[in-house]
Amino acid sequence: MLKLDKLYKRYDTGDEALKDVTLEIPDGQVLALIGPSGAGKSTLIRCVNRLVEPTSGSVHLNDTELTTLSQGKLRSARRRMGMIFQEYALVERLTVMENVLSGRLGYVGFWSSWLRKFPKADVKEAFRLLDRVGLMHMPDKRADALSGGQRQRVGIARALIQDPELLLVDEPTASLDPKTSRQIMRLISELCKERGLAAIINIHDVMLAQMFAERIVGLRFGEVVYDGPPDGLTPDVLTDIYGEEDWEATITPVEDDEDTDTELTEANGA
Amino acid sequence: MAVIETSQGPEWKRRTMRQQWYTWLGWLVGTAIVAFSFKLISDKTIWFFVTDAGTQAIDMASRMVPPKWSYMDTLWLPIWDTINIATIGTLMALVMAVPVAFLAARNTTPHPTVRAAALFIIVSSRSINSLIWALMLVAIIGPGVMAGIIAIALRSIGFCAKLLYESIEEIDAKQVEAVTATGAGRAQTLAYGVVPQILPAFAGISVFRWDINIRESTILGLVGAGGIGIQLDASISTLSWTQVSLILLVILGTVIVSEWVSAKVRHAII
């Protein structure tokens, strides 16, 4: 259970990115966070693992209050939160395997990580995850030699090898083509189900959000303006979140898409 | 940039009339300074010697050929010393430059005060030429190869650290953010987020500086700091021009080889 209470963030520039956001995310819930650019979506998930320090308010991950942790304690708390990034944020000059294993850095000492001597169990788990995300054949490829979709799969494996309780996902599909976007979103939501993981997914694509999330939170100017099920996103609600626009075309039948798409992945996975 | 409103609509010129006048004035003053300086230098030059230059050069060249090939036997050891001064000096400099660079880079320095101290080390090392370092070191630790090595090292710290910290400041911050998010410690974040990104720059800087140091170490002997410069100094003072020409040829050969080696190394790494 993740609990944000009156989370407030003001940047040094004076911009108020989050205005007293209160949210509760039960275990295993996949939540999509939508909203226009600059609404505070990235700030929100970064305030959870304190890549951005919140100005006030509190964040509870189960029993741990995250905002007051010392640096050392924060590091061990970060191990419980996997993060997936917009442009993958892999270490480009390291191999796929090294990138995946870097998810274990919080668990191993400096010298073992410097010498790449990770525990056998970690390496085994890394292989298992690579197999799960469909990259079993390329552990020794350098990250900069991969395609966008493959990179994001490595990013997912890196987050999962942390054995997290929560996934923070920042625009996972923003640099991917439509088909790869769906495959990545499906992979993330399947993995969340398999492991009973809660996830906050920032996403621009409303249709993808509706397809893969069980709950949608709409953010505008740092405030929650919608919190409800995917099918509650009416044109009026979208206007509240994003502003005036013709929304009819965006909310196309969701089920049709899902069917054709499942076939696509199956064909692809074979 | 100037937009001028005319009856035929707006017109665009690169400079306003005023800026145009200042530009011309600038050129006028510049030309005047050059002409005046030329006159100053010309008044203090004994033109008789300059008109004589061609004949003098030919005369010296004729006394330089043929190079005294038999002198080569005495040159093998000094050239070996020269290469060692450059190589060991560069290695010592790199060992010291790496920590200084991390302390000097804005994104890795622990504290602004430490950064200021690191920048001061860089500036002071760079502001003193190797030859002057050598001059002082010969006085302190006596003549010989050791003085040369330390002189090269001291001069190179600043150069290497400066280029290295600039490349640290240019790294992709997202990769570092991603490593931090896994719960990695400070040192691990540097090792996984920063080091892979600067490795190509580090290799390039090292061979580039080594290449420069080969050339610099050939003259250190002039002040007694070891290497082939000692023979050069001795040959010039005894007017043995055929020996001088052979030494110059040997230096040329060494520099060509070092250029070739560093080009190969840079190519292999990047």
Contacts between the chains, C-beta under 8 A, distances in Angstrom:
chain1	res1	chain2	res2	distance
A	49	B	181	5.8
A	51	B	177	5.9
A	51	B	180	6.6
A	51	B	181	6.2
A	75	B	183	4.8
A	75	B	184	7.4
A	75	B	185	6.3
A	76	B	183	6.3
A	77	B	183	7.5
A	78	B	180	7.7
A	78	B	181	6.1
A	78	B	182	6.7
A	78	B	183	3.7
A	79	B	182	7.0
A	79	B	183	3.8
A	81	B	181	7.5
A	83	B	178	7.0
A	83	B	181	4.2
A	83	B	182	7.8
A	85	B	174	6.5
A	85	B	177	7.7
A	85	B	178	5.8
A	87	B	174	6.6
A	89	B	174	4.3
A	89	B	175	5.7
A	89	B	177	6.5
A	89	B	178	3.7
A	90	B	175	7.1
A	90	B	178	7.3
A	91	B	175	5.0
A	91	B	178	7.6
A	91	B	179	6.9
A	91	B	192	6.1
A	91	B	193	6.6
A	91	B	196	5.3
A	91	B	197	7.5
A	92	B	172	7.6
A	92	B	175	6.9
A	92	B	196	7.5
A	92	B	197	7.4
A	93	B	196	4.2
A	93	B	197	6.6
A	93	B	199	6.6
A	93	B	200	7.8
A	94	B	192	7.4
A	94	B	196	5.3
A	102	B	179	6.0
A	102	B	182	6.2
A	102	B	184	7.4
A	102	B	192	5.2
A	103	B	182	5.2
A	104	B	182	7.7
A	105	B	179	6.7
A	105	B	182	5.1
A	105	B	183	6.7
A	105	B	184	3.6
A	105	B	185	7.5
A	105	B	188	4.8
A	105	B	192	6.4
A	106	B	182	5.6
A	106	B	183	2.8
A	106	B	184	6.0
A	106	B	185	7.9
A	107	B	183	7.9
A	110	B	185	6.6
A	110	B	187	4.9
A	110	B	188	5.7
A	110	B	191	7.2
A	113	B	184	7.9
A	113	B	188	5.5
A	113	B	191	6.7
A	113	B	192	7.1
A	114	B	188	8.0
A	114	B	191	5.3
A	155	B	178	7.8
A	158	B	178	7.7
A	158	B	182	7.2
A	162	B	182	6.0
A	162	B	183	7.2
A	168	B	181	7.9
